[in-house]
Amino acid sequence: MLGNTCYWVNKGDDLFECKDDVKGDVARILLYVYCRWEQPNLYTDIESDQLPAPDPDDTSNSGKRVIESLDTLLQWCENDPVDTWELRRNDLTQEIQGNRNVFIDYPELAWRLFGREIPLNLQTPTHSGCIHHFTEIERDGATCLHDGCYLLRCENCGEVQTRRLASLGHLDHDKDGICDRCEKAPGTILLGDSDGDGKITPIDATMIQWYFAEIVQESTISIDAARISGGELEITDATLIGRYLAKINTPYPIGEIIG
């Protein structure tokens, strides 16, 4: 029966542990629910055995804690890296419900989310070498009148990358600086700030997922700031914000004022 064991339960001490080769899968699912449903401790409702409605404060939830240790979750993520089966399941999930688990695509986000240092030997779907941590070192800003760019250097390996800040291509500004076409002064949209709070956080990616899941209405989300790729708003824009938060390079100026 040992070969068929999937998990161990100690009811007396109220403990649960799964097999080593699925610990990472479980941890990434719990991290997804943590962000998706805004439940810091993932309480269950005693009467209905269901997660309570999302709220910013879990003190009113009197159920039983599911997540006890952040350190354990991160350790599970590191010891059991994402495999091809988990990546395929993420693709199939997107086909069915229209969103993905960003912690499968970019496991580094779990450490960034909680202000922890990413393990240098962490195995991820996107990195086989250095876990880049880029810091801006030089900038030439963009306006409606011209393109700009900025330079980034990895604090770990020293690699330097250049990112373009695209101009809106508007040439017809009044003397007061207001563009006749976009009716805005240059520099008023923070790309990626889909909830409009003036900063880029995991909630900005969640807002896009909620929009496609019809949990929030269009009036609740800043569409212009959420359209990372510049076209129609897509579920992949949430993934691009996840890449930005995980310090993974993208061709888009997420976190920058664009217009």
RORO-90873 format. One record per residue (C-alpha): x, y, z; residue number from 1; residue in one letter. Coordinates in nm, 3 decimals. Layout:
<sites>
{site {X,Y,Z},NUM,"a"}
...
</sites>
This chain:
<sites>
{site {0.000,0.000,0.000},1,"m"}
{site {0.299,0.233,0.040},2,"l"}
{site {0.325,0.282,-0.335},3,"g"}
{site {-0.038,0.400,-0.346},4,"n"}
{site {-0.008,0.649,-0.062},5,"t"}
{site {-0.104,1.001,-0.171},6,"c"}
{site {-0.115,1.182,0.163},7,"y"}
{site {-0.091,1.135,0.538},8,"w"}
{site {-0.342,1.257,0.795},9,"v"}
{site {-0.294,1.282,1.172},10,"n"}
{site {-0.641,1.360,1.304},11,"k"}
{site {-0.523,1.376,1.663},12,"g"}
{site {-0.284,1.665,1.589},13,"d"}
{site {-0.504,1.798,1.306},14,"d"}
{site {-0.224,1.765,1.049},15,"l"}
{site {-0.222,1.686,0.676},16,"f"}
{site {0.077,1.620,0.449},17,"e"}
{site {0.078,1.518,0.082},18,"c"}
{site {0.341,1.332,-0.118},19,"k"}
{site {0.663,1.514,-0.199},20,"d"}
{site {0.597,1.507,-0.575},21,"d"}
{site {0.268,1.701,-0.542},22,"v"}
{site {0.356,1.940,-0.260},23,"k"}
{site {0.444,2.216,-0.505},24,"g"}
{site {0.116,2.164,-0.693},25,"d"}
{site {-0.081,2.201,-0.369},26,"v"}
{site {0.115,2.508,-0.258},27,"a"}
{site {0.061,2.687,-0.592},28,"r"}
{site {-0.312,2.611,-0.579},29,"i"}
{site {-0.335,2.759,-0.227},30,"l"}
{site {-0.137,3.067,-0.333},31,"l"}
{site {-0.374,3.113,-0.628},32,"y"}
{site {-0.677,3.098,-0.398},33,"v"}
{site {-0.505,3.336,-0.156},34,"y"}
{site {-0.485,3.603,-0.431},35,"c"}
{site {-0.798,3.511,-0.626},36,"r"}
{site {-1.041,3.516,-0.333},37,"w"}
{site {-0.858,3.757,-0.096},38,"e"}
{site {-0.865,3.513,0.196},39,"q"}
{site {-0.538,3.562,0.390},40,"p"}
{site {-0.587,3.250,0.603},41,"n"}
{site {-0.827,3.056,0.378},42,"l"}
{site {-1.091,2.990,0.640},43,"y"}
{site {-1.376,2.752,0.561},44,"t"}
{site {-1.730,2.812,0.673},45,"d"}
{site {-1.821,2.554,0.940},46,"i"}
{site {-2.189,2.521,0.844},47,"e"}
{site {-2.162,2.507,0.464},48,"s"}
{site {-1.800,2.386,0.436},49,"d"}
{site {-1.742,2.650,0.168},50,"q"}
{site {-1.508,2.948,0.144},51,"l"}
{site {-1.682,3.264,0.269},52,"p"}
{site {-1.743,3.559,0.040},53,"a"}
{site {-1.428,3.762,-0.041},54,"p"}
{site {-1.354,4.040,0.204},55,"d"}
{site {-1.046,4.243,0.300},56,"p"}
{site {-1.054,4.129,0.663},57,"d"}
{site {-1.087,3.766,0.770},58,"d"}
{site {-1.136,3.832,1.144},59,"t"}
{site {-1.511,3.770,1.113},60,"s"}
{site {-1.456,3.425,0.961},61,"n"}
{site {-1.477,3.174,1.243},62,"s"}
{site {-1.394,2.864,1.041},63,"g"}
{site {-1.089,2.640,1.044},64,"k"}
{site {-0.760,2.757,0.895},65,"r"}
{site {-0.638,2.574,0.586},66,"v"}
{site {-0.308,2.761,0.545},67,"i"}
{site {-0.094,2.768,0.860},68,"e"}
{site {0.262,2.835,0.739},69,"s"}
{site {0.384,3.059,0.456},70,"l"}
{site {0.734,2.917,0.501},71,"d"}
{site {0.598,2.568,0.437},72,"t"}
{site {0.419,2.678,0.118},73,"l"}
{site {0.734,2.842,-0.022},74,"l"}
{site {0.942,2.539,0.072},75,"q"}
{site {0.697,2.311,-0.109},76,"w"}
{site {0.710,2.538,-0.416},77,"c"}
{site {1.090,2.520,-0.419},78,"e"}
{site {1.128,2.147,-0.349},79,"n"}
{site {0.861,2.038,-0.601},80,"d"}
{site {0.908,2.262,-0.911},81,"p"}
{site {0.647,2.305,-1.184},82,"v"}
{site {0.645,2.006,-1.421},83,"d"}
{site {0.505,1.954,-1.772},84,"t"}
{site {0.186,1.793,-1.636},85,"w"}
{site {0.112,2.098,-1.421},86,"e"}
{site {0.179,2.334,-1.713},87,"l"}
{site {-0.059,2.135,-1.933},88,"r"}
{site {-0.328,2.142,-1.666},89,"r"}
{site {-0.289,2.521,-1.649},90,"n"}
{site {-0.343,2.544,-2.026},91,"d"}
{site {-0.657,2.328,-2.005},92,"l"}
{site {-0.787,2.536,-1.714},93,"t"}
{site {-0.752,2.851,-1.921},94,"q"}
{site {-0.943,2.691,-2.209},95,"e"}
{site {-1.232,2.607,-1.976},96,"i"}
{site {-1.258,2.900,-1.733},97,"q"}
{site {-1.057,3.171,-1.910},98,"g"}
{site {-0.784,3.239,-1.655},99,"n"}
{site {-0.455,3.089,-1.540},100,"r"}
{site {-0.266,3.028,-1.217},101,"n"}
{site {0.018,3.281,-1.236},102,"v"}
{site {0.213,3.088,-0.971},103,"f"}
{site {0.248,2.799,-1.219},104,"i"}
{site {0.367,3.023,-1.504},105,"d"}
{site {0.592,3.235,-1.279},106,"y"}
{site {0.661,3.068,-0.942},107,"p"}
{site {0.900,3.353,-0.855},108,"e"}
{site {0.595,3.570,-0.784},109,"l"}
{site {0.528,3.377,-0.461},110,"a"}
{site {0.851,3.510,-0.311},111,"w"}
{site {0.807,3.862,-0.452},112,"r"}
{site {0.451,3.877,-0.323},113,"l"}
{site {0.564,3.836,0.037},114,"f"}
{site {0.889,4.033,0.012},115,"g"}
{site {1.113,3.724,0.026},116,"r"}
{site {1.439,3.664,-0.160},117,"e"}
{site {1.396,3.425,-0.454},118,"i"}
{site {1.617,3.115,-0.412},119,"p"}
{site {1.904,3.136,-0.661},120,"l"}
{site {1.865,2.771,-0.764},121,"n"}
{site {1.487,2.789,-0.806},122,"l"}
{site {1.368,2.588,-1.107},123,"q"}
{site {1.092,2.762,-1.303},124,"t"}
{site {0.933,2.734,-1.650},125,"p"}
{site {1.100,3.060,-1.757},126,"t"}
{site {1.442,3.056,-1.590},127,"h"}
{site {1.719,2.798,-1.604},128,"s"}
{site {1.996,3.037,-1.501},129,"g"}
{site {1.999,3.363,-1.308},130,"c"}
{site {1.680,3.474,-1.134},131,"i"}
{site {1.698,3.830,-1.262},132,"h"}
{site {1.627,4.117,-1.026},133,"h"}
{site {1.641,4.428,-1.244},134,"f"}
{site {1.696,4.782,-1.118},135,"t"}
{site {1.659,5.089,-1.338},136,"e"}
{site {1.989,5.271,-1.398},137,"i"}
{site {1.906,5.529,-1.668},138,"e"}
{site {1.598,5.680,-1.835},139,"r"}
{site {1.489,5.895,-2.128},140,"d"}
{site {1.117,5.950,-2.077},141,"g"}
{site {0.849,5.925,-2.347},142,"a"}
{site {0.573,6.174,-2.419},143,"t"}
{site {0.302,6.205,-2.682},144,"c"}
{site {0.569,6.370,-2.896},145,"l"}
{site {0.854,6.119,-2.887},146,"h"}
{site {0.957,5.770,-2.778},147,"d"}
{site {1.171,5.707,-2.474},148,"g"}
{site {1.366,5.422,-2.320},149,"c"}
{site {1.524,5.311,-1.996},150,"y"}
{site {1.807,5.079,-1.897},151,"l"}
{site {1.785,4.802,-1.638},152,"l"}
{site {2.068,4.610,-1.472},153,"r"}
{site {2.028,4.274,-1.294},154,"c"}
{site {2.154,4.300,-0.938},155,"e"}
{site {2.249,3.931,-0.941},156,"n"}
{site {2.438,3.879,-1.270},157,"c"}
{site {2.492,4.232,-1.405},158,"g"}
{site {2.298,4.180,-1.731},159,"e"}
{site {2.176,4.510,-1.881},160,"v"}
{site {1.853,4.536,-2.080},161,"q"}
{site {1.687,4.824,-2.263},162,"t"}
{site {1.312,4.878,-2.259},163,"r"}
{site {1.130,5.109,-2.494},164,"r"}
{site {0.875,5.361,-2.372},165,"l"}
{site {0.639,5.404,-2.668},166,"a"}
{site {0.506,5.744,-2.765},167,"s"}
{site {0.133,5.779,-2.830},168,"l"}
{site {0.222,5.942,-3.161},169,"g"}
{site {0.011,6.253,-3.094},170,"h"}
{site {0.152,6.574,-3.244},171,"l"}
{site {-0.136,6.816,-3.189},172,"d"}
{site {-0.100,6.960,-2.838},173,"h"}
{site {-0.243,7.294,-2.738},174,"d"}
{site {-0.028,7.554,-2.569},175,"k"}
{site {-0.155,7.434,-2.233},176,"d"}
{site {-0.007,7.090,-2.302},177,"g"}
{site {-0.340,6.908,-2.345},178,"i"}
{site {-0.349,6.675,-2.645},179,"c"}
{site {-0.644,6.742,-2.879},180,"d"}
{site {-0.668,6.372,-2.968},181,"r"}
{site {-0.639,6.199,-2.631},182,"c"}
{site {-0.762,6.501,-2.431},183,"e"}
{site {-0.497,6.434,-2.167},184,"k"}
{site {-0.172,6.587,-2.062},185,"a"}
{site {0.129,6.365,-2.138},186,"p"}
{site {0.186,6.113,-1.866},187,"g"}
{site {-0.145,6.029,-1.696},188,"t"}
{site {-0.181,5.649,-1.726},189,"i"}
{site {0.017,5.407,-1.507},190,"l"}
{site {0.035,5.094,-1.724},191,"l"}
{site {-0.082,4.790,-1.527},192,"g"}
{site {-0.265,4.984,-1.253},193,"d"}
{site {-0.600,4.823,-1.332},194,"s"}
{site {-0.754,4.903,-0.992},195,"d"}
{site {-0.646,5.269,-1.006},196,"g"}
{site {-0.469,5.286,-0.669},197,"d"}
{site {-0.150,5.434,-0.813},198,"g"}
{site {0.069,5.125,-0.776},199,"k"}
{site {0.119,4.781,-0.930},200,"i"}
{site {0.020,4.489,-0.703},201,"t"}
{site {-0.111,4.132,-0.749},202,"p"}
{site {-0.463,4.274,-0.715},203,"i"}
{site {-0.420,4.446,-1.053},204,"d"}
{site {-0.378,4.106,-1.218},205,"a"}
{site {-0.669,3.969,-1.013},206,"t"}
{site {-0.894,4.256,-1.125},207,"m"}
{site {-0.845,4.153,-1.487},208,"i"}
{site {-0.928,3.791,-1.402},209,"q"}
{site {-1.238,3.908,-1.213},210,"w"}
{site {-1.341,4.117,-1.514},211,"y"}
{site {-1.338,3.816,-1.747},212,"f"}
{site {-1.509,3.604,-1.483},213,"a"}
{site {-1.780,3.876,-1.463},214,"e"}
{site {-1.716,3.927,-1.093},215,"i"}
{site {-1.652,4.299,-1.147},216,"v"}
{site {-1.802,4.532,-1.408},217,"q"}
{site {-1.616,4.746,-1.661},218,"e"}
{site {-1.678,5.059,-1.452},219,"s"}
{site {-1.474,4.904,-1.169},220,"t"}
{site {-1.154,4.849,-1.369},221,"i"}
{site {-0.927,5.097,-1.544},222,"s"}
{site {-0.938,4.947,-1.893},223,"i"}
{site {-0.675,5.180,-2.045},224,"d"}
{site {-0.425,5.093,-1.772},225,"a"}
{site {-0.506,4.720,-1.790},226,"a"}
{site {-0.452,4.683,-2.167},227,"r"}
{site {-0.085,4.592,-2.136},228,"i"}
{site {-0.034,4.490,-2.498},229,"s"}
{site {-0.219,4.796,-2.631},230,"g"}
{site {-0.507,4.619,-2.807},231,"g"}
{site {-0.830,4.485,-2.663},232,"e"}
{site {-0.815,4.380,-2.298},233,"l"}
{site {-0.716,4.010,-2.278},234,"e"}
{site {-0.675,3.758,-1.998},235,"i"}
{site {-0.307,3.736,-2.089},236,"t"}
{site {-0.269,4.097,-1.969},237,"d"}
{site {-0.309,3.958,-1.616},238,"a"}
{site {-0.022,3.717,-1.684},239,"t"}
{site {0.197,4.003,-1.808},240,"l"}
{site {0.139,4.189,-1.481},241,"i"}
{site {0.241,3.871,-1.299},242,"g"}
{site {0.563,3.866,-1.501},243,"r"}
{site {0.632,4.227,-1.405},244,"y"}
{site {0.577,4.157,-1.034},245,"l"}
{site {0.810,3.857,-1.059},246,"a"}
{site {1.077,4.085,-1.212},247,"k"}
{site {1.065,3.898,-1.542},248,"i"}
{site {1.132,4.106,-1.851},249,"n"}
{site {0.844,4.192,-2.085},250,"t"}
{site {0.840,4.417,-2.395},251,"p"}
{site {0.582,4.644,-2.230},252,"y"}
{site {0.649,4.939,-1.995},253,"p"}
{site {0.439,4.806,-1.707},254,"i"}
{site {0.464,5.030,-1.402},255,"g"}
{site {0.547,5.333,-1.616},256,"e"}
{site {0.346,5.645,-1.703},257,"i"}
{site {0.262,5.603,-2.071},258,"i"}
{site {0.018,5.875,-2.166},259,"g"}
</sites>
